Amino acid sequence: MKLYYAPGACSLAGRISLHEAGVAAEFERVDMKTKITEQGYDYLSINPRGYVPMLALDDGNSITENVAVLGFIADHEPALGPDGPLGRTRLIELLSWLSTELHVAFRPLWESAASAEKTNALNLVAKLLDIMSDQLREHYLFGSRFSVADAYLFVMLRWAGAFRIPVSPEMHAYFARIAARQTVQRALWEEGLLDARSLIDVSSIEALI
């Protein structure tokens, strides 16, 4: 399979999760401004929606939307989701919240929004991250076991760091635990983000959503 990605974008969660699942995959970078892949293809002809991630499967099918991509990986490797009869439901519940609430809250920060709107966005992101901090269980979101949801939240914590959005000490420690994982280090290195604790380049932040 192949993951189409942009460095530091939410597609980074898919790369981390694929490594965690031990899935062999190809990765093709997409220039989000020109919509041209690193192999010179028109990305819009591959994915008319034009954004990342997109996971191309070996059977010719493809999956878009980060929630769907991460859900598919967790189905492939159940250890990347929570246990219990409601495990899959709880995973979808949290991934959906991360996507529709936290991820979307960043949008004004890289759009041509008014100063007041950006200030409101900064405050909202900080509030939402506090909510997540209060829900941390043991080491990770679902307890002692790393999940695809942790990969997604890690990416957005990097964005928060880029905008100097304050987070709780518990969230700082959580971020450090994830950054120290070998699979995360590998994913960041592969995307040219050599320091796991480094921040994204705000000048290219429009590629991140």
C-alpha positions as a printed Julia matrix, in Angstrom:
209×3 Matrix{Float64}:
   0.0    0.0     0.0
   1.0    3.62   -0.36
   0.35   6.64    1.85
   0.22  10.03    0.18
   1.42  12.63    2.66
   2.68  16.15    3.29
   5.44  16.6     5.9
   4.07  17.46    9.31
   0.46  17.27    8.17
  -2.17  15.04    9.77
  -0.97  12.3     7.41
   1.98  11.95    9.8
  -0.41  10.11   12.12
  -0.97   7.51    9.41
   2.76   7.02    8.86
   3.35   6.57   12.59
   0.44   4.13   12.82
   1.62   2.08    9.85
   5.03   1.75   11.49
   3.39   0.8    14.79
   1.35  -1.85   12.96
   4.45  -3.22   11.25
   2.88  -2.68    7.82
   5.25  -2.33    4.89
   4.15   0.68    2.87
   5.37   3.2     0.35
   5.12   6.91    1.02
   4.74   9.56   -1.64
   5.01  13.23   -0.82
   2.46  15.68   -2.18
   3.18  19.37   -2.75
   0.0   20.86   -1.35
   0.42  24.1    -3.29
   1.01  22.64   -6.75
  -0.84  19.36   -6.13
   2.05  17.47   -7.76
   3.49  14.33   -6.18
   7.2   13.74   -5.78
   7.05  11.37   -8.76
   5.59  14.14  -10.9
   1.96  13.01  -10.99
  -1.06  15.28  -10.81
  -2.4   14.49   -7.36
  -5.87  15.72   -8.27
  -6.08  12.95  -10.85
  -5.31  10.48   -8.05
  -7.41  12.1    -5.34
  -9.84  14.74   -6.64
 -10.33  16.03   -3.1
  -6.73  17.18   -3.25
  -5.66  16.75    0.34
  -3.79  14.23    2.45
  -3.79  11.59    3.7
  -4.84   9.11    1.09
  -4.04   5.45    1.56
  -3.88   3.49   -1.71
  -4.43  -0.22   -1.1
  -2.85  -3.06   -3.04
  -6.21  -4.15   -4.45
  -6.77  -0.8    -6.16
  -9.07   0.68   -3.54
  -8.16   3.86   -1.72
  -9.11   5.48    1.57
  -9.28   9.19    2.31
 -10.13  11.11    5.51
  -7.79  10.75    8.43
 -10.4    9.1    10.65
 -11.01   6.41    8.03
  -7.3    5.85    7.35
  -6.48   5.49   11.05
  -9.54   3.31   11.62
  -8.45   1.01    8.8
  -4.97   0.66   10.28
  -6.44  -0.11   13.71
  -8.64  -2.77   12.12
  -5.51  -4.29   10.58
  -3.7   -4.2    13.92
  -6.24  -4.33   16.77
  -3.53  -3.57   19.33
  -3.68   0.01   18.08
  -7.2    0.44   19.4
  -8.86  -0.01   22.81
 -10.07  -3.35   24.14
 -13.58  -4.29   25.17
 -16.96  -4.73   23.49
 -17.14  -0.99   22.79
 -13.47  -0.71   21.84
 -13.99   0.11   18.16
 -16.86   2.45   18.97
 -14.76   4.34   21.51
 -11.95   4.65   19.0
 -14.24   6.08   16.31
 -15.78   8.37   18.92
 -12.41   9.84   19.9
 -11.01  10.03   16.36
 -14.14  11.85   15.25
 -13.82  14.36   18.09
 -10.16  14.95   17.31
 -11.03  15.54   13.66
 -14.19  17.62   13.92
 -13.34  19.63   17.05
  -9.6   19.92   17.7
  -8.26  19.63   14.14
 -10.81  22.08   12.74
 -10.09  24.56   15.54
  -6.63  25.15   14.05
  -8.01  26.34   10.7
  -8.11  30.1    11.4
  -4.48  29.97   12.5
  -3.22  29.27    8.99
  -5.88  31.06    7.01
  -6.1   34.76    6.28
  -8.28  35.33    9.31
  -8.7   38.51   11.31
  -6.55  38.97   14.4
  -9.54  38.55   16.71
 -10.51  35.31   14.99
  -7.0   33.94   15.39
  -6.98  34.89   19.06
 -10.26  33.07   19.54
  -8.82  30.04   17.74
  -5.74  30.0    19.99
  -7.95  30.12   23.06
 -10.23  27.4    21.71
  -7.35  25.05   20.9
  -5.93  25.59   24.39
  -9.34  24.81   25.91
  -9.76  21.64   23.84
  -6.28  20.44   24.75
  -7.12  20.96   28.4
 -10.14  18.72   27.9
  -7.88  16.05   26.42
  -5.39  16.48   29.26
  -8.13  15.78   31.79
  -9.01  12.58   29.92
  -5.5   11.11   29.76
  -5.47   7.66   31.29
  -2.17   6.25   32.48
   0.33   6.84   29.67
  -1.99   7.19   26.66
  -5.53   8.13   25.7
  -6.89   4.64   26.24
  -4.62   3.58   29.06
  -1.23   1.91   28.95
  -1.4    0.99   25.25
  -0.56   3.36   22.38
  -3.34   3.79   19.82
  -3.86   5.47   16.45
  -5.66   8.24   18.35
  -2.42   9.01   20.17
  -0.66   9.35   16.84
  -3.28  11.87   15.7
  -3.15  13.92   18.9
   0.65  13.95   18.77
   0.56  15.61   15.35
  -1.76  18.33   16.61
   0.37  18.9    19.69
   3.23  19.67   17.32
   0.99  22.25   15.65
   0.11  23.68   19.06
   3.8   23.99   19.83
   4.36  25.89   16.6
   1.83  28.48   17.72
   3.11  28.49   21.3
  -0.22  27.37   22.66
   0.2   26.5    26.34
  -0.57  22.97   27.48
  -0.67  21.34   30.89
   2.36  19.62   32.46
   0.52  16.32   31.98
   0.18  17.01   28.26
   3.84  17.98   28.02
   4.78  14.64   29.58
   2.37  12.82   27.26
   3.93  14.5    24.22
   7.42  13.55   25.38
   6.4    9.89   25.84
   5.08   9.69   22.31
   8.01  11.57   20.82
  10.38   9.06   22.39
   8.79   6.07   20.67
  11.02   4.49   18.05
   8.25   4.44   15.45
   7.6    8.14   15.96
  11.29   8.98   15.7
  11.44   6.98   12.48
   8.38   8.7    11.0
   9.68  12.16   11.83
  13.09  11.37   10.36
  11.47  10.08    7.16
   9.54  13.33    6.76
  12.59  15.49    7.34
  11.53  16.46   10.86
  14.78  15.37   12.4
  14.12  16.41   15.98
  11.08  14.62   17.4
  10.45  17.61   19.64
  10.96  20.19   16.89
   8.09  22.32   15.71
   6.61  22.56   12.27
   7.54  25.42    9.98
   4.7   27.88   10.43
   5.47  29.41    7.04
   4.23  26.2     5.4
   1.38  25.55    7.75
  -1.26  25.88    5.04
  -0.34  22.34    4.0
  -1.37  20.88    7.32
  -5.12  20.63    6.94
